[in-house]
Amino acid sequence: MSWDTLFSQGHGPYILGAYGVTFALMAWEVLALWRRARRSGRRQADVSSPARDAGRTLR
């Protein structure tokens, strides 16, 4: 299928719109997962940081 036949049959905007929405949602999902992983990594770094354990005494 060529670009000319895609647009001449009138389905082009619907197909390209569907691809655009799909691409945007996939990009949003990747961004959301990346942000969640960054936040989780920071949280774990805060929990295991030596500065946080400095005030504790060993018994």
mmJSON file of the N, C-alpha and C atoms, coordinates in Angstrom:
{"data_MODEL":{"atom_site":{
"group_PDB":["ATOM","ATOM","ATOM","ATOM","ATOM","ATOM","ATOM","ATOM","ATOM","ATOM","ATOM","ATOM","ATOM","ATOM","ATOM","ATOM","ATOM","ATOM","ATOM","ATOM","ATOM","ATOM","ATOM","ATOM","ATOM","ATOM","ATOM","ATOM","ATOM","ATOM","ATOM","ATOM","ATOM","ATOM","ATOM","ATOM","ATOM","ATOM","ATOM","ATOM","ATOM","ATOM","ATOM","ATOM","ATOM","ATOM","ATOM","ATOM","ATOM","ATOM","ATOM","ATOM","ATOM","ATOM","ATOM","ATOM","ATOM","ATOM","ATOM","ATOM","ATOM","ATOM","ATOM","ATOM","ATOM","ATOM","ATOM","ATOM","ATOM","ATOM","ATOM","ATOM","ATOM","ATOM","ATOM","ATOM","ATOM","ATOM","ATOM","ATOM","ATOM","ATOM","ATOM","ATOM","ATOM","ATOM","ATOM","ATOM","ATOM","ATOM","ATOM","ATOM","ATOM","ATOM","ATOM","ATOM","ATOM","ATOM","ATOM","ATOM","ATOM","ATOM","ATOM","ATOM","ATOM","ATOM","ATOM","ATOM","ATOM","ATOM","ATOM","ATOM","ATOM","ATOM","ATOM","ATOM","ATOM","ATOM","ATOM","ATOM","ATOM","ATOM","ATOM","ATOM","ATOM","ATOM","ATOM","ATOM","ATOM","ATOM","ATOM","ATOM","ATOM","ATOM","ATOM","ATOM","ATOM","ATOM","ATOM","ATOM","ATOM","ATOM","ATOM","ATOM","ATOM","ATOM","ATOM","ATOM","ATOM","ATOM","ATOM","ATOM","ATOM","ATOM","ATOM","ATOM","ATOM","ATOM","ATOM","ATOM","ATOM","ATOM","ATOM","ATOM","ATOM","ATOM","ATOM","ATOM","ATOM","ATOM","ATOM","ATOM","ATOM","ATOM","ATOM","ATOM","ATOM"],
"id":[1,2,3,4,5,6,7,8,9,10,11,12,13,14,15,16,17,18,19,20,21,22,23,24,25,26,27,28,29,30,31,32,33,34,35,36,37,38,39,40,41,42,43,44,45,46,47,48,49,50,51,52,53,54,55,56,57,58,59,60,61,62,63,64,65,66,67,68,69,70,71,72,73,74,75,76,77,78,79,80,81,82,83,84,85,86,87,88,89,90,91,92,93,94,95,96,97,98,99,100,101,102,103,104,105,106,107,108,109,110,111,112,113,114,115,116,117,118,119,120,121,122,123,124,125,126,127,128,129,130,131,132,133,134,135,136,137,138,139,140,141,142,143,144,145,146,147,148,149,150,151,152,153,154,155,156,157,158,159,160,161,162,163,164,165,166,167,168,169,170,171,172,173,174,175,176,177],
"type_symbol":["N","C","C","N","C","C","N","C","C","N","C","C","N","C","C","N","C","C","N","C","C","N","C","C","N","C","C","N","C","C","N","C","C","N","C","C","N","C","C","N","C","C","N","C","C","N","C","C","N","C","C","N","C","C","N","C","C","N","C","C","N","C","C","N","C","C","N","C","C","N","C","C","N","C","C","N","C","C","N","C","C","N","C","C","N","C","C","N","C","C","N","C","C","N","C","C","N","C","C","N","C","C","N","C","C","N","C","C","N","C","C","N","C","C","N","C","C","N","C","C","N","C","C","N","C","C","N","C","C","N","C","C","N","C","C","N","C","C","N","C","C","N","C","C","N","C","C","N","C","C","N","C","C","N","C","C","N","C","C","N","C","C","N","C","C","N","C","C","N","C","C","N","C","C","N","C","C"],
"label_atom_id":["N","CA","C","N","CA","C","N","CA","C","N","CA","C","N","CA","C","N","CA","C","N","CA","C","N","CA","C","N","CA","C","N","CA","C","N","CA","C","N","CA","C","N","CA","C","N","CA","C","N","CA","C","N","CA","C","N","CA","C","N","CA","C","N","CA","C","N","CA","C","N","CA","C","N","CA","C","N","CA","C","N","CA","C","N","CA","C","N","CA","C","N","CA","C","N","CA","C","N","CA","C","N","CA","C","N","CA","C","N","CA","C","N","CA","C","N","CA","C","N","CA","C","N","CA","C","N","CA","C","N","CA","C","N","CA","C","N","CA","C","N","CA","C","N","CA","C","N","CA","C","N","CA","C","N","CA","C","N","CA","C","N","CA","C","N","CA","C","N","CA","C","N","CA","C","N","CA","C","N","CA","C","N","CA","C","N","CA","C","N","CA","C","N","CA","C","N","CA","C","N","CA","C","N","CA","C"],
"label_alt_id":[null,null,null,null,null,null,null,null,null,null,null,null,null,null,null,null,null,null,null,null,null,null,null,null,null,null,null,null,null,null,null,null,null,null,null,null,null,null,null,null,null,null,null,null,null,null,null,null,null,null,null,null,null,null,null,null,null,null,null,null,null,null,null,null,null,null,null,null,null,null,null,null,null,null,null,null,null,null,null,null,null,null,null,null,null,null,null,null,null,null,null,null,null,null,null,null,null,null,null,null,null,null,null,null,null,null,null,null,null,null,null,null,null,null,null,null,null,null,null,null,null,null,null,null,null,null,null,null,null,null,null,null,null,null,null,null,null,null,null,null,null,null,null,null,null,null,null,null,null,null,null,null,null,null,null,null,null,null,null,null,null,null,null,null,null,null,null,null,null,null,null,null,null,null,null,null,null],
"label_comp_id":["MET","MET","MET","SER","SER","SER","TRP","TRP","TRP","ASP","ASP","ASP","THR","THR","THR","LEU","LEU","LEU","PHE","PHE","PHE","SER","SER","SER","GLN","GLN","GLN","GLY","GLY","GLY","HIS","HIS","HIS","GLY","GLY","GLY","PRO","PRO","PRO","TYR","TYR","TYR","ILE","ILE","ILE","LEU","LEU","LEU","GLY","GLY","GLY","ALA","ALA","ALA","TYR","TYR","TYR","GLY","GLY","GLY","VAL","VAL","VAL","THR","THR","THR","PHE","PHE","PHE","ALA","ALA","ALA","LEU","LEU","LEU","MET","MET","MET","ALA","ALA","ALA","TRP","TRP","TRP","GLU","GLU","GLU","VAL","VAL","VAL","LEU","LEU","LEU","ALA","ALA","ALA","LEU","LEU","LEU","TRP","TRP","TRP","ARG","ARG","ARG","ARG","ARG","ARG","ALA","ALA","ALA","ARG","ARG","ARG","ARG","ARG","ARG","SER","SER","SER","GLY","GLY","GLY","ARG","ARG","ARG","ARG","ARG","ARG","GLN","GLN","GLN","ALA","ALA","ALA","ASP","ASP","ASP","VAL","VAL","VAL","SER","SER","SER","SER","SER","SER","PRO","PRO","PRO","ALA","ALA","ALA","ARG","ARG","ARG","ASP","ASP","ASP","ALA","ALA","ALA","GLY","GLY","GLY","ARG","ARG","ARG","THR","THR","THR","LEU","LEU","LEU","ARG","ARG","ARG"],
"label_asym_id":["A","A","A","A","A","A","A","A","A","A","A","A","A","A","A","A","A","A","A","A","A","A","A","A","A","A","A","A","A","A","A","A","A","A","A","A","A","A","A","A","A","A","A","A","A","A","A","A","A","A","A","A","A","A","A","A","A","A","A","A","A","A","A","A","A","A","A","A","A","A","A","A","A","A","A","A","A","A","A","A","A","A","A","A","A","A","A","A","A","A","A","A","A","A","A","A","A","A","A","A","A","A","A","A","A","A","A","A","A","A","A","A","A","A","A","A","A","A","A","A","A","A","A","A","A","A","A","A","A","A","A","A","A","A","A","A","A","A","A","A","A","A","A","A","A","A","A","A","A","A","A","A","A","A","A","A","A","A","A","A","A","A","A","A","A","A","A","A","A","A","A","A","A","A","A","A","A"],
"label_entity_id":["1","1","1","1","1","1","1","1","1","1","1","1","1","1","1","1","1","1","1","1","1","1","1","1","1","1","1","1","1","1","1","1","1","1","1","1","1","1","1","1","1","1","1","1","1","1","1","1","1","1","1","1","1","1","1","1","1","1","1","1","1","1","1","1","1","1","1","1","1","1","1","1","1","1","1","1","1","1","1","1","1","1","1","1","1","1","1","1","1","1","1","1","1","1","1","1","1","1","1","1","1","1","1","1","1","1","1","1","1","1","1","1","1","1","1","1","1","1","1","1","1","1","1","1","1","1","1","1","1","1","1","1","1","1","1","1","1","1","1","1","1","1","1","1","1","1","1","1","1","1","1","1","1","1","1","1","1","1","1","1","1","1","1","1","1","1","1","1","1","1","1","1","1","1","1","1","1"],
"label_seq_id":[1,1,1,2,2,2,3,3,3,4,4,4,5,5,5,6,6,6,7,7,7,8,8,8,9,9,9,10,10,10,11,11,11,12,12,12,13,13,13,14,14,14,15,15,15,16,16,16,17,17,17,18,18,18,19,19,19,20,20,20,21,21,21,22,22,22,23,23,23,24,24,24,25,25,25,26,26,26,27,27,27,28,28,28,29,29,29,30,30,30,31,31,31,32,32,32,33,33,33,34,34,34,35,35,35,36,36,36,37,37,37,38,38,38,39,39,39,40,40,40,41,41,41,42,42,42,43,43,43,44,44,44,45,45,45,46,46,46,47,47,47,48,48,48,49,49,49,50,50,50,51,51,51,52,52,52,53,53,53,54,54,54,55,55,55,56,56,56,57,57,57,58,58,58,59,59,59],
"pdbx_PDB_ins_code":[null,null,null,null,null,null,null,null,null,null,null,null,null,null,null,null,null,null,null,null,null,null,null,null,null,null,null,null,null,null,null,null,null,null,null,null,null,null,null,null,null,null,null,null,null,null,null,null,null,null,null,null,null,null,null,null,null,null,null,null,null,null,null,null,null,null,null,null,null,null,null,null,null,null,null,null,null,null,null,null,null,null,null,null,null,null,null,null,null,null,null,null,null,null,null,null,null,null,null,null,null,null,null,null,null,null,null,null,null,null,null,null,null,null,null,null,null,null,null,null,null,null,null,null,null,null,null,null,null,null,null,null,null,null,null,null,null,null,null,null,null,null,null,null,null,null,null,null,null,null,null,null,null,null,null,null,null,null,null,null,null,null,null,null,null,null,null,null,null,null,null,null,null,null,null,null,null],
"Cartn_x":[0.849,0.0,0.895,0.574,1.359,0.641,1.353,0.78,-0.375,-0.269,-1.325,-2.639,-2.579,-3.819,-4.376,-3.491,-3.949,-4.784,-4.3,-5.021,-6.158,-6.081,-7.136,-8.418,-8.31,-9.491,-10.17,-9.578,-10.197,-9.911,-9.131,-8.844,-7.558,-6.814,-5.513,-5.55,-6.428,-6.443,-6.763,-7.628,-7.978,-6.818,-6.172,-5.054,-3.869,-3.534,-2.418,-2.733,-3.982,-4.379,-4.245,-4.637,-4.515,-3.051,-2.197,-0.768,-0.212,-0.649,-0.173,-0.564,-1.819,-2.282,-1.543,-1.368,-0.646,0.782,1.463,2.836,2.903,1.971,1.969,1.745,0.823,0.567,1.747,2.404,3.591,4.718,4.9,5.924,5.582,4.307,3.881,4.131,3.889,4.121,5.603,6.453,7.899,8.344,7.847,8.206,7.732,6.515,5.981,6.801,7.168,7.978,9.371,9.941,11.264,11.236,10.188,10.076,9.871,9.066,8.823,10.111,10.899,12.159,13.141,13.174,14.056,13.655,12.337,11.851,12.152,11.974,12.231,13.716,14.562,16.002,16.428,15.844,16.162,15.71,14.516,13.994,14.889,15.38,16.254,17.598,18.089,19.353,19.211,18.051,17.819,17.761,17.169,17.021,18.371,19.232,20.504,21.672,21.401,22.501,23.2,24.509,25.255,24.952,24.593,24.307,23.082,22.183,20.97,21.27,22.23,22.578,23.592,24.112,25.168,24.709,23.454,22.967,22.577,22.542,22.147,23.305,22.99,24.022,23.824,24.897,24.841,24.716,23.897,23.736,24.247],
"Cartn_y":[-1.18,0.0,1.244,2.175,3.401,4.517,5.602,6.736,7.347,7.343,7.924,7.162,5.849,5.071,5.202,5.351,5.505,6.774,7.872,9.134,9.293,8.639,8.795,8.048,7.029,6.27,6.903,7.896,8.604,8.014,6.958,6.329,6.85,7.647,8.124,8.817,9.798,10.485,9.551,8.585,7.662,6.74,6.233,5.318,6.055,7.204,7.966,8.48,8.834,9.251,8.115,6.913,5.751,5.459,5.544,5.353,6.442,7.664,8.767,8.601,8.233,8.028,6.858,5.784,4.619,4.982,5.703,6.112,7.015,7.951,8.865,8.105,7.149,6.372,5.473,4.918,4.101,4.959,6.146,7.055,7.477,7.727,8.103,6.961,5.729,4.564,4.405,4.581,4.493,5.583,6.795,7.899,7.632,7.129,6.837,5.758,4.708,3.642,4.135,4.988,5.544,6.408,7.235,8.088,7.253,6.187,5.32,4.607,4.17,3.5,4.475,5.702,6.711,7.0,7.156,7.423,6.259,5.042,3.86,3.751,4.062,4.029,5.057,6.231,7.269,6.853,6.25,5.832,4.771,3.834,2.802,3.388,4.365,5.003,5.754,6.358,7.064,6.094,4.954,3.971,3.397,3.146,2.493,3.474,4.751,5.716,5.684,5.797,5.762,6.965,8.095,9.275,9.044,8.256,7.989,7.065,6.172,5.23,5.804,6.983,7.552,7.799,8.123,8.414,7.184,6.057,4.83,4.258,3.664,3.011,1.502,0.783,-0.667,-1.219,-2.215,-2.812,-4.204],
"Cartn_z":[0.0,0.0,0.0,-0.862,-0.943,-0.174,0.03,0.74,-0.051,-1.38,-2.212,-2.058,-2.092,-1.939,-0.53,0.447,1.836,1.99,1.421,1.565,0.564,-0.579,-1.576,-1.187,-0.367,0.052,1.261,1.846,2.96,4.334,4.385,5.68,6.314,5.613,6.085,7.426,7.622,8.916,10.091,9.861,10.944,11.286,10.248,10.476,11.086,10.519,11.069,12.472,12.723,14.07,15.075,14.649,15.538,15.845,14.824,15.051,15.971,15.771,16.611,18.069,18.303,19.681,20.317,19.561,20.085,20.442,19.561,19.84,21.066,21.186,22.33,23.634,23.637,24.85,25.213,24.209,24.492,25.067,24.533,25.062,26.486,26.747,28.096,29.085,28.665,29.529,29.852,28.846,29.078,30.042,29.854,30.744,32.17,32.321,33.655,34.347,33.623,34.217,34.569,33.729,34.015,35.276,35.386,36.58,37.832,37.731,38.887,39.306,38.351,38.666,39.312,38.812,39.42,40.848,41.071,42.42,43.357,42.876,43.68,44.018,43.054,43.291,44.307,44.24,45.233,46.619,46.69,47.974,48.599,47.793,48.317,48.716,47.982,48.335,49.657,49.893,51.149,52.326,52.126,53.196,53.578,52.618,52.907,52.987,53.122,53.163,54.518,54.539,55.798,56.69,56.117,56.926,57.796,57.329,58.093,59.275,59.101,60.164,61.147,60.918,61.751,63.185,63.384,64.729,65.531,64.921,65.629,66.411,67.517,68.323,68.236,68.276,68.228,69.642,69.804,71.152,71.158],
"occupancy":[1.0,1.0,1.0,1.0,1.0,1.0,1.0,1.0,1.0,1.0,1.0,1.0,1.0,1.0,1.0,1.0,1.0,1.0,1.0,1.0,1.0,1.0,1.0,1.0,1.0,1.0,1.0,1.0,1.0,1.0,1.0,1.0,1.0,1.0,1.0,1.0,1.0,1.0,1.0,1.0,1.0,1.0,1.0,1.0,1.0,1.0,1.0,1.0,1.0,1.0,1.0,1.0,1.0,1.0,1.0,1.0,1.0,1.0,1.0,1.0,1.0,1.0,1.0,1.0,1.0,1.0,1.0,1.0,1.0,1.0,1.0,1.0,1.0,1.0,1.0,1.0,1.0,1.0,1.0,1.0,1.0,1.0,1.0,1.0,1.0,1.0,1.0,1.0,1.0,1.0,1.0,1.0,1.0,1.0,1.0,1.0,1.0,1.0,1.0,1.0,1.0,1.0,1.0,1.0,1.0,1.0,1.0,1.0,1.0,1.0,1.0,1.0,1.0,1.0,1.0,1.0,1.0,1.0,1.0,1.0,1.0,1.0,1.0,1.0,1.0,1.0,1.0,1.0,1.0,1.0,1.0,1.0,1.0,1.0,1.0,1.0,1.0,1.0,1.0,1.0,1.0,1.0,1.0,1.0,1.0,1.0,1.0,1.0,1.0,1.0,1.0,1.0,1.0,1.0,1.0,1.0,1.0,1.0,1.0,1.0,1.0,1.0,1.0,1.0,1.0,1.0,1.0,1.0,1.0,1.0,1.0,1.0,1.0,1.0,1.0,1.0,1.0],
"B_iso_or_equiv":[0.0,0.0,0.0,0.0,0.0,0.0,0.0,0.0,0.0,0.0,0.0,0.0,0.0,0.0,0.0,0.0,0.0,0.0,0.0,0.0,0.0,0.0,0.0,0.0,0.0,0.0,0.0,0.0,0.0,0.0,0.0,0.0,0.0,0.0,0.0,0.0,0.0,0.0,0.0,0.0,0.0,0.0,0.0,0.0,0.0,0.0,0.0,0.0,0.0,0.0,0.0,0.0,0.0,0.0,0.0,0.0,0.0,0.0,0.0,0.0,0.0,0.0,0.0,0.0,0.0,0.0,0.0,0.0,0.0,0.0,0.0,0.0,0.0,0.0,0.0,0.0,0.0,0.0,0.0,0.0,0.0,0.0,0.0,0.0,0.0,0.0,0.0,0.0,0.0,0.0,0.0,0.0,0.0,0.0,0.0,0.0,0.0,0.0,0.0,0.0,0.0,0.0,0.0,0.0,0.0,0.0,0.0,0.0,0.0,0.0,0.0,0.0,0.0,0.0,0.0,0.0,0.0,0.0,0.0,0.0,0.0,0.0,0.0,0.0,0.0,0.0,0.0,0.0,0.0,0.0,0.0,0.0,0.0,0.0,0.0,0.0,0.0,0.0,0.0,0.0,0.0,0.0,0.0,0.0,0.0,0.0,0.0,0.0,0.0,0.0,0.0,0.0,0.0,0.0,0.0,0.0,0.0,0.0,0.0,0.0,0.0,0.0,0.0,0.0,0.0,0.0,0.0,0.0,0.0,0.0,0.0,0.0,0.0,0.0,0.0,0.0,0.0],
"pdbx_formal_charge":[null,null,null,null,null,null,null,null,null,null,null,null,null,null,null,null,null,null,null,null,null,null,null,null,null,null,null,null,null,null,null,null,null,null,null,null,null,null,null,null,null,null,null,null,null,null,null,null,null,null,null,null,null,null,null,null,null,null,null,null,null,null,null,null,null,null,null,null,null,null,null,null,null,null,null,null,null,null,null,null,null,null,null,null,null,null,null,null,null,null,null,null,null,null,null,null,null,null,null,null,null,null,null,null,null,null,null,null,null,null,null,null,null,null,null,null,null,null,null,null,null,null,null,null,null,null,null,null,null,null,null,null,null,null,null,null,null,null,null,null,null,null,null,null,null,null,null,null,null,null,null,null,null,null,null,null,null,null,null,null,null,null,null,null,null,null,null,null,null,null,null,null,null,null,null,null,null],
"auth_seq_id":[1,1,1,2,2,2,3,3,3,4,4,4,5,5,5,6,6,6,7,7,7,8,8,8,9,9,9,10,10,10,11,11,11,12,12,12,13,13,13,14,14,14,15,15,15,16,16,16,17,17,17,18,18,18,19,19,19,20,20,20,21,21,21,22,22,22,23,23,23,24,24,24,25,25,25,26,26,26,27,27,27,28,28,28,29,29,29,30,30,30,31,31,31,32,32,32,33,33,33,34,34,34,35,35,35,36,36,36,37,37,37,38,38,38,39,39,39,40,40,40,41,41,41,42,42,42,43,43,43,44,44,44,45,45,45,46,46,46,47,47,47,48,48,48,49,49,49,50,50,50,51,51,51,52,52,52,53,53,53,54,54,54,55,55,55,56,56,56,57,57,57,58,58,58,59,59,59],
"auth_comp_id":["MET","MET","MET","SER","SER","SER","TRP","TRP","TRP","ASP","ASP","ASP","THR","THR","THR","LEU","LEU","LEU","PHE","PHE","PHE","SER","SER","SER","GLN","GLN","GLN","GLY","GLY","GLY","HIS","HIS","HIS","GLY","GLY","GLY","PRO","PRO","PRO","TYR","TYR","TYR","ILE","ILE","ILE","LEU","LEU","LEU","GLY","GLY","GLY","ALA","ALA","ALA","TYR","TYR","TYR","GLY","GLY","GLY","VAL","VAL","VAL","THR","THR","THR","PHE","PHE","PHE","ALA","ALA","ALA","LEU","LEU","LEU","MET","MET","MET","ALA","ALA","ALA","TRP","TRP","TRP","GLU","GLU","GLU","VAL","VAL","VAL","LEU","LEU","LEU","ALA","ALA","ALA","LEU","LEU","LEU","TRP","TRP","TRP","ARG","ARG","ARG","ARG","ARG","ARG","ALA","ALA","ALA","ARG","ARG","ARG","ARG","ARG","ARG","SER","SER","SER","GLY","GLY","GLY","ARG","ARG","ARG","ARG","ARG","ARG","GLN","GLN","GLN","ALA","ALA","ALA","ASP","ASP","ASP","VAL","VAL","VAL","SER","SER","SER","SER","SER","SER","PRO","PRO","PRO","ALA","ALA","ALA","ARG","ARG","ARG","ASP","ASP","ASP","ALA","ALA","ALA","GLY","GLY","GLY","ARG","ARG","ARG","THR","THR","THR","LEU","LEU","LEU","ARG","ARG","ARG"],
"auth_asym_id":["A","A","A","A","A","A","A","A","A","A","A","A","A","A","A","A","A","A","A","A","A","A","A","A","A","A","A","A","A","A","A","A","A","A","A","A","A","A","A","A","A","A","A","A","A","A","A","A","A","A","A","A","A","A","A","A","A","A","A","A","A","A","A","A","A","A","A","A","A","A","A","A","A","A","A","A","A","A","A","A","A","A","A","A","A","A","A","A","A","A","A","A","A","A","A","A","A","A","A","A","A","A","A","A","A","A","A","A","A","A","A","A","A","A","A","A","A","A","A","A","A","A","A","A","A","A","A","A","A","A","A","A","A","A","A","A","A","A","A","A","A","A","A","A","A","A","A","A","A","A","A","A","A","A","A","A","A","A","A","A","A","A","A","A","A","A","A","A","A","A","A","A","A","A","A","A","A"],
"auth_atom_id":["N","CA","C","N","CA","C","N","CA","C","N","CA","C","N","CA","C","N","CA","C","N","CA","C","N","CA","C","N","CA","C","N","CA","C","N","CA","C","N","CA","C","N","CA","C","N","CA","C","N","CA","C","N","CA","C","N","CA","C","N","CA","C","N","CA","C","N","CA","C","N","CA","C","N","CA","C","N","CA","C","N","CA","C","N","CA","C","N","CA","C","N","CA","C","N","CA","C","N","CA","C","N","CA","C","N","CA","C","N","CA","C","N","CA","C","N","CA","C","N","CA","C","N","CA","C","N","CA","C","N","CA","C","N","CA","C","N","CA","C","N","CA","C","N","CA","C","N","CA","C","N","CA","C","N","CA","C","N","CA","C","N","CA","C","N","CA","C","N","CA","C","N","CA","C","N","CA","C","N","CA","C","N","CA","C","N","CA","C","N","CA","C","N","CA","C","N","CA","C","N","CA","C","N","CA","C"],
"pdbx_PDB_model_num":[1,1,1,1,1,1,1,1,1,1,1,1,1,1,1,1,1,1,1,1,1,1,1,1,1,1,1,1,1,1,1,1,1,1,1,1,1,1,1,1,1,1,1,1,1,1,1,1,1,1,1,1,1,1,1,1,1,1,1,1,1,1,1,1,1,1,1,1,1,1,1,1,1,1,1,1,1,1,1,1,1,1,1,1,1,1,1,1,1,1,1,1,1,1,1,1,1,1,1,1,1,1,1,1,1,1,1,1,1,1,1,1,1,1,1,1,1,1,1,1,1,1,1,1,1,1,1,1,1,1,1,1,1,1,1,1,1,1,1,1,1,1,1,1,1,1,1,1,1,1,1,1,1,1,1,1,1,1,1,1,1,1,1,1,1,1,1,1,1,1,1,1,1,1,1,1,1]
}}}
